[in-house]
Amino acid sequence: MKTKYIVITVIAIFVLGLGAVLFFVVNKGLNKISDTKSQMDTVGNSWARINNAEVHRDSLIQFGIYAPAIITKVEDLYITFNKNPKVRLSLKVSPKDEDQFVATCDVFVSRVQVPRIGDRVKAYYNKDDKNDISVE
């Protein structure tokens, strides 16, 4: 009779222990899944921001006002995308029918072809907001 209770007790402890181990394993796995999902959401949001920036840039190039510009300052923003750095360009923009003005724009550039001070670029800007500018 005592042997029967001992066997039942051992089985109960084993089942409870196994249940506790399974609980921790499943819970840890669920945490990893939720962490991965939040990382994927962050990456997805980054892609969306980059895509929106590209769409805005393309619309400026298509509908904005063209003006030649000279780079007066290049500042590294310490952000990379596909190993290409994002830089802030300070520009002296010279439209044909207007006065010169200074503007800045943030762009991803090729890591092997970073713009330099004095380089000439094609700038496109919004006629209503001259700070809304993109380069090509």
N, C-alpha and C positions, 0 to 999 in steps of 0.2 A: 504494500500500500504506500509506504514512504517512497519507494522507488518511482511509483506512478506520479506522485506529486513533484518529485525532483525532476523527472523527465518533462513534465508539463511546465514547470518553472523555467527550466533551461530553454525549452522551445519558446516560451513567452519572451524571455529575455533576448533570445536570438532574433525573434520576429520584431520586437520593439527596437532593438539595436539596428537591425537591417532597415527598418522603417525610418529611423532617425538619419542613418547614412544616406538613404535614398532622398530624403527631404533636403538635406544639405547639398547633395549633388545636383538635384533638380533646381533648387533655389539658386545655386551658383550659376548654373547654365542659363537660367532665365535672366539673371543680372547681366551676364555676358551678352545675351541677345539684346537686351534693352540698351546696353552701352553701345553695341555695334549699331543699333538702329539710330541712336542719337548722333553717332559719328557720321552715319550715312546721311542723316538729315542736314548736318552741318555742311558736308560735302555737296549735297544737293543744292543747298542755299547758295553756296559759293558759285556753283555752276550757273545758277539762275542769275546771280548778280553779274557775273562775267558776261553771260549771254545778253542781259539787258544793256550792259555797257556797250557791247558790240553793236547791238541794234541801234542804240542812240548814236554811236559814232558813225555808223553807216547812213543814218538819216541826216546827220549834220553834213557829211560829205556829199550826199545827194541834193539836199535842199538848202544848205548853209551858204554863206558868202565866202568865196575864195579870197585869200590874201597871202602873199608870200610872208614868211616870218624867219627871223634869225634867233637861234637858241642863245640865250644869255646866261643860263645857269642850268646845270643838271644835278639833281639831288636824288640819291638812292633812298627808296622808301623801305628797304629791307623786307620786301615781299617778293616771292618768286612763284611762278606758275609754269610748270613743265621746264624748270631750270632757267626760265627767262625772267630777269628782274623787272620790277615795276619802278619807274622813275618819275620824278616830277620835273617837268620842263618849264622853265621860265622863258617866255617868248617876247620878242619885240615884233609886233605885227604891223605890217605896212599895207593897208588897203589902198586901192587906187583912188577912190573918191572921198576918202575920209582921212582924218589925222591918224598918226601912228598911236598905238596903245600897247600896254604891257599886259600880258595874260599868262596864266599857268594852266597846265593840264597834266594829268597823271596817265601814263601809258605803260603797257608792257612792251619791252623791246628785246630784240635778239641779244643773247649774252655775248655773241661774237661780233655784234655791230651796234654797240652802245653809242648813242648820239653824243657829239662833243660841242663844247661852246664854240660858236661861230658857224656851225652847220646851218644851211638854209633848208627849210622844210615848207611843205604846202600846208597851210592852216585853213580850216573852215570854221566859221563862227556863226552864232545865232545873232541876227541883226538886232533883236530885242534885248539880248543879254550877252555882252561881249566876253563875259567870263565863261560862257558855255562854248568851249572851243575844243577842237580836235585836230590832230595832225596826221598827215599821211606820208 
